[in-house]
Amino acid sequence: MFASSETPIIGTILLVAFGILGWGFYRARPFGKLGILAWLQSVVLMSPWLLFFGLFAAGIYLNIVGILLLVVASAGLYIYLGRQLRAAGQDAILQQRATERLAANSTSEGNAAQTPVIAELKEVLSIPEADLSAIRSIFGIDTFFATETIAYQEGAIFNGNLRGEPQEVHNRLSDKLRERLGEQYRLFLVESTDGKPVVIVLPSRNDPRPTTTGQKAFAGILLIATLATCLETAGLLLNFDLFATPARFTQALPIGLGIFVILIAHEIGHWVIARRYQVRLSWPFFLPAVQIGSFGSITRFESLLPNRTALFDITLAGPAAGGILSLIMLIVGLLLSHPGSLFQLPNQFFQGSILVGSLARVVLGSALQSPLVNVHPLVIIGWLGLVITALNLMPAGSLDGGRIVQAIYGRKTARRATFATLILLALVSLGNTLAMYWAIVIVFLQRDLERPSLNEISEPDDARAALGLLALFLMIATLLPLTPGLAGRLGIG
């Protein structure tokens, strides 16, 4: 059983989770079948964690294989419920469209010559009248039935009724806008504060700007600094300070380069998928950190994203590339570990991560009961790579994890996740300096969400949502430590 100090914490987690589910059910009931199906999807997403922590509280441990099976089963059920939800939603949309068409026909019979009413606010629109007329002409009864124009920044918001599948409507409207006005304007399809689809048209001069020469120079400086901190981290792992003894550079080089290769793999993952979507990325601004070599990098989008699916794919590709490479290094390192390996780590090292500890227990077995465990250098490199990847998968701001949450669940949920993550980091930082440094980085550099996609309404499919769930699970499994009681039952220490 767990120590008495651990049970209240796990019990609190379970109470909060059940409270969230209960509140969600209360909010979902008024929406009928659609609401209940959406709520069931939330239950499915949370069920692996509820079962995992519930069994923890009961003193029962699920190994990594069991947890993965839970996640896979949860993902399958999530996809099935998603299909049911879309089918029910499609029926509701068809009924709504039929009602709208009847109302529109009734209005046109009463006044055949009447055009859609455009209610102008007192604010002066920045768009020239000729351009505004051309923009209004792109709307139609079969795409977006505009009913109101509102001044917004240097462009305009068009309220109205969406009359088709969001991505198809956006493509048709964008093509018409391009035919009439070239590349002068960009058309965004987003949700208003009341949840209704609206069209926003802004001048293309508001597009993201390319990286300047000065910014590229700064990125180069950060690259050199990150190489230095990767080598310094390697030196500290080998029990010497490279900055104080630079002559030992060659000893630190293999491990330092191993860490840096994982960082580069992460960036290549982003770049390859971004190129597929014809999205430009800025130069990566690496974040040097002596503790683990680097906190990763900040990479901006220099193009507008076509939709949330593109945001998800480009974002996930980086952690997938870096995380898979790190996991392979870790497993290979564990397989190559033997008495006489370069590193002798205290067995408490493997208590610092559920994922690392579980894999080490499977591969090394009873060797983890020794006070010192012999491991291959690849174990250290892979572990550091997993930590760097996991930190970037935290659901906050413009981190990879924050972008993934924004892509799947929308901006409102992403803001709440950012706030919750920062609160959690603030609590953890009371006993962990690494968490404190990472919280500072997020607050000052990456707390803001990614700018909206051109089509912000269409959501990624259920398979991508399941992949996002798996990525967030691996983040938790990497950063969450084993409790002493559980480590003892596993034979670690």
Solvent accessible surface area in square Angstrom, and as a share of the most:
residue,aa,sasa,rsa
1,M,163,0.73
2,F,15,0.06
3,A,55,0.43
4,S,99,0.64
5,S,80,0.52
6,E,25,0.11
7,T,58,0.34
8,P,82,0.52
9,I,114,0.58
10,I,11,0.06
11,G,25,0.24
12,T,79,0.46
13,I,71,0.36
14,L,30,0.15
15,L,135,0.67
16,V,86,0.50
17,A,10,0.07
18,F,119,0.50
19,G,45,0.43
20,I,91,0.46
21,L,16,0.08
22,G,41,0.40
23,W,139,0.49
24,G,19,0.19
25,F,77,0.32
26,Y,159,0.61
27,R,129,0.47
28,A,11,0.08
29,R,154,0.56
30,P,110,0.69
31,F,143,0.59
32,G,36,0.35
33,K,139,0.59
34,L,61,0.30
35,G,7,0.07
36,I,53,0.27
37,L,20,0.10
38,A,45,0.35
39,W,55,0.19
40,L,62,0.31
41,Q,20,0.09
42,S,49,0.32
43,V,39,0.23
44,V,10,0.06
45,L,24,0.12
46,M,45,0.20
47,S,45,0.29
48,P,3,0.02
49,W,47,0.16
50,L,25,0.12
51,L,82,0.41
52,F,14,0.06
53,F,33,0.14
54,G,26,0.25
55,L,40,0.20
56,F,7,0.03
57,A,24,0.19
58,A,54,0.42
59,G,16,0.15
60,I,91,0.46
61,Y,42,0.16
62,L,43,0.22
63,N,81,0.41
64,I,11,0.05
65,V,90,0.52
66,G,19,0.18
67,I,3,0.02
68,L,66,0.33
69,L,117,0.58
70,L,44,0.22
71,V,3,0.02
72,V,100,0.58
73,A,66,0.51
74,S,8,0.05
75,A,14,0.11
76,G,41,0.40
77,L,90,0.45
78,Y,18,0.07
79,I,43,0.22
80,Y,119,0.45
81,L,18,0.09
82,G,2,0.02
83,R,147,0.54
84,Q,72,0.32
85,L,42,0.21
86,R,127,0.46
87,A,59,0.45
88,A,15,0.12
89,G,15,0.14
90,Q,83,0.37
91,D,83,0.43
92,A,39,0.31
93,I,72,0.36
94,L,93,0.47
95,Q,129,0.57
96,Q,108,0.48
97,R,44,0.16
98,A,52,0.40
99,T,89,0.52
100,E,33,0.15
101,R,113,0.41
102,L,127,0.63
103,A,58,0.45
104,A,28,0.22
105,N,82,0.42
106,S,73,0.47
107,T,80,0.46
108,S,55,0.36
109,E,147,0.66
110,G,71,0.68
111,N,73,0.37
112,A,94,0.72
113,A,93,0.72
114,Q,88,0.39
115,T,101,0.59
116,P,62,0.39
117,V,96,0.55
118,I,51,0.26
119,A,48,0.37
120,E,86,0.38
121,L,78,0.39
122,K,202,0.85
123,E,100,0.45
124,V,140,0.80
125,L,34,0.17
126,S,67,0.43
127,I,8,0.04
128,P,78,0.49
129,E,117,0.53
130,A,80,0.62
131,D,23,0.12
132,L,5,0.03
133,S,57,0.37
134,A,22,0.17
135,I,0,0.00
136,R,65,0.24
137,S,61,0.40
138,I,1,0.00
139,F,28,0.12
140,G,22,0.22
141,I,84,0.43
142,D,69,0.36
143,T,0,0.00
144,F,0,0.00
145,F,53,0.22
146,A,8,0.06
147,T,52,0.30
148,E,48,0.22
149,T,0,0.00
150,I,38,0.19
151,A,26,0.20
152,Y,75,0.28
153,Q,127,0.56
154,E,64,0.29
155,G,1,0.01
156,A,0,0.00
157,I,32,0.16
158,F,0,0.00
159,N,37,0.19
160,G,17,0.16
161,N,53,0.27
162,L,34,0.17
163,R,12,0.04
164,G,15,0.14
165,E,87,0.39
166,P,28,0.17
167,Q,43,0.19
168,E,92,0.41
169,V,3,0.02
170,H,10,0.04
171,N,71,0.36
172,R,87,0.32
173,L,0,0.00
174,S,16,0.11
175,D,70,0.36
176,K,57,0.24
177,L,4,0.02
178,R,114,0.42
179,E,135,0.61
180,R,107,0.39
181,L,21,0.10
182,G,34,0.32
183,E,98,0.44
184,Q,96,0.43
185,Y,18,0.07
186,R,57,0.21
187,L,5,0.03
188,F,21,0.09
189,L,0,0.00
190,V,17,0.10
191,E,102,0.46
192,S,35,0.23
193,T,150,0.87
194,D,100,0.52
195,G,41,0.40
196,K,128,0.54
197,P,35,0.22
198,V,8,0.05
199,V,0,0.00
200,I,20,0.10
201,V,0,0.00
202,L,24,0.12
203,P,6,0.04
204,S,25,0.16
205,R,143,0.52
206,N,54,0.27
207,D,29,0.15
208,P,12,0.08
209,R,139,0.51
210,P,81,0.51
211,T,13,0.07
212,T,76,0.44
213,T,116,0.68
214,G,54,0.52
215,Q,72,0.32
216,K,74,0.31
217,A,59,0.46
218,F,107,0.45
219,A,3,0.03
220,G,24,0.23
221,I,110,0.56
222,L,27,0.13
223,L,63,0.31
224,I,120,0.61
225,A,35,0.27
226,T,0,0.00
227,L,58,0.29
228,A,35,0.27
229,T,14,0.08
230,C,0,0.00
231,L,23,0.11
232,E,8,0.04
233,T,3,0.02
234,A,0,0.00
235,G,0,0.00
236,L,85,0.42
237,L,53,0.27
238,L,35,0.17
239,N,141,0.72
240,F,16,0.07
241,D,60,0.31
242,L,12,0.06
243,F,122,0.51
244,A,74,0.57
245,T,56,0.32
246,P,92,0.58
247,A,100,0.78
248,R,88,0.32
249,F,87,0.36
250,T,98,0.57
251,Q,89,0.40
252,A,0,0.00
253,L,55,0.27
254,P,89,0.56
255,I,6,0.03
256,G,1,0.01
257,L,79,0.40
258,G,10,0.10
259,I,0,0.00
260,F,26,0.11
261,V,74,0.42
262,I,3,0.02
263,L,5,0.03
264,I,60,0.31
265,A,20,0.15
266,H,19,0.08
267,E,24,0.11
268,I,94,0.48
269,G,9,0.09
270,H,11,0.05
271,W,135,0.47
272,V,66,0.38
273,I,29,0.15
274,A,1,0.01
275,R,164,0.60
276,R,175,0.64
277,Y,62,0.24
278,Q,162,0.72
279,V,10,0.06
280,R,139,0.51
281,L,35,0.17
282,S,6,0.04
283,W,124,0.44
284,P,42,0.26
285,F,25,0.11
286,F,7,0.03
287,L,20,0.10
288,P,47,0.30
289,A,7,0.05
290,V,63,0.36
291,Q,78,0.35
292,I,8,0.04
293,G,0,0.00
294,S,0,0.00
295,F,11,0.05
296,G,7,0.06
297,S,16,0.11
298,I,32,0.16
299,T,15,0.09
300,R,83,0.30
301,F,12,0.05
302,E,13,0.06
303,S,16,0.11
304,L,23,0.11
305,L,7,0.03
306,P,41,0.26
307,N,24,0.12
308,R,16,0.06
309,T,29,0.17
310,A,0,0.00
311,L,1,0.01
312,F,2,0.01
313,D,25,0.13
314,I,2,0.01
315,T,1,0.00
316,L,26,0.13
317,A,17,0.13
318,G,0,0.00
319,P,5,0.03
320,A,40,0.31
321,A,34,0.27
322,G,0,0.00
323,G,12,0.11
324,I,104,0.53
325,L,48,0.24
326,S,0,0.00
327,L,56,0.28
328,I,93,0.47
329,M,29,0.13
330,L,0,0.00
331,I,60,0.31
332,V,56,0.32
333,G,0,0.00
334,L,2,0.01
335,L,121,0.60
336,L,87,0.43
337,S,18,0.12
338,H,104,0.47
339,P,119,0.75
340,G,66,0.64
341,S,8,0.05
342,L,105,0.52
343,F,14,0.06
344,Q,87,0.39
345,L,23,0.11
346,P,66,0.42
347,N,10,0.05
348,Q,115,0.51
349,F,44,0.18
350,F,0,0.00
351,Q,38,0.17
352,G,42,0.41
353,S,1,0.01
354,I,4,0.02
355,L,8,0.04
356,V,1,0.00
357,G,0,0.00
358,S,4,0.03
359,L,28,0.14
360,A,0,0.00
361,R,79,0.29
362,V,111,0.64
363,V,49,0.28
364,L,29,0.14
365,G,18,0.17
366,S,83,0.53
367,A,46,0.36
368,L,0,0.00
369,Q,102,0.45
370,S,48,0.31
371,P,107,0.67
372,L,102,0.51
373,V,4,0.02
374,N,45,0.23
375,V,0,0.00
376,H,53,0.24
377,P,27,0.17
378,L,43,0.21
379,V,0,0.00
380,I,1,0.01
381,I,10,0.05
382,G,0,0.00
383,W,61,0.21
384,L,4,0.02
385,G,0,0.00
386,L,13,0.06
387,V,14,0.08
388,I,5,0.03
389,T,9,0.06
390,A,3,0.02
391,L,8,0.04
392,N,7,0.04
393,L,9,0.04
394,M,14,0.06
395,P,28,0.18
396,A,0,0.00
397,G,0,0.00
398,S,20,0.13
399,L,1,0.01
400,D,11,0.06
401,G,0,0.00
402,G,2,0.02
403,R,21,0.08
404,I,0,0.00
405,V,8,0.05
406,Q,1,0.01
407,A,0,0.00
408,I,12,0.06
409,Y,79,0.30
410,G,11,0.11
411,R,58,0.21
412,K,126,0.53
413,T,54,0.32
414,A,2,0.02
415,R,133,0.48
416,R,146,0.53
417,A,21,0.17
418,T,12,0.07
419,F,140,0.58
420,A,59,0.46
421,T,9,0.05
422,L,39,0.20
423,I,85,0.43
424,L,99,0.49
425,L,8,0.04
426,A,52,0.41
427,L,110,0.55
428,V,68,0.39
429,S,24,0.16
430,L,155,0.77
431,G,77,0.74
432,N,68,0.35
433,T,86,0.50
434,L,37,0.19
435,A,9,0.07
436,M,79,0.35
437,Y,86,0.33
438,W,0,0.00
439,A,15,0.11
440,I,85,0.43
441,V,22,0.13
442,I,0,0.00
443,V,58,0.33
444,F,148,0.62
445,L,102,0.51
446,Q,9,0.04
447,R,124,0.45
448,D,98,0.51
449,L,31,0.15
450,E,21,0.09
451,R,109,0.40
452,P,48,0.30
453,S,2,0.01
454,L,32,0.16
455,N,0,0.00
456,E,16,0.07
457,I,26,0.13
458,S,24,0.16
459,E,117,0.52
460,P,13,0.08
461,D,64,0.33
462,D,14,0.07
463,A,54,0.42
464,R,64,0.23
465,A,4,0.03
466,A,12,0.09
467,L,87,0.43
468,G,0,0.00
469,L,12,0.06
470,L,55,0.27
471,A,9,0.07
472,L,32,0.16
473,F,8,0.03
474,L,59,0.29
475,M,17,0.07
476,I,64,0.33
477,A,4,0.03
478,T,6,0.03
479,L,55,0.27
480,L,58,0.29
481,P,72,0.45
482,L,8,0.04
483,T,30,0.17
484,P,99,0.62
485,G,25,0.24
486,L,0,0.00
487,A,1,0.00
488,G,47,0.46
489,R,106,0.39
490,L,26,0.13
491,G,10,0.10
492,I,1,0.01
493,G,56,0.54
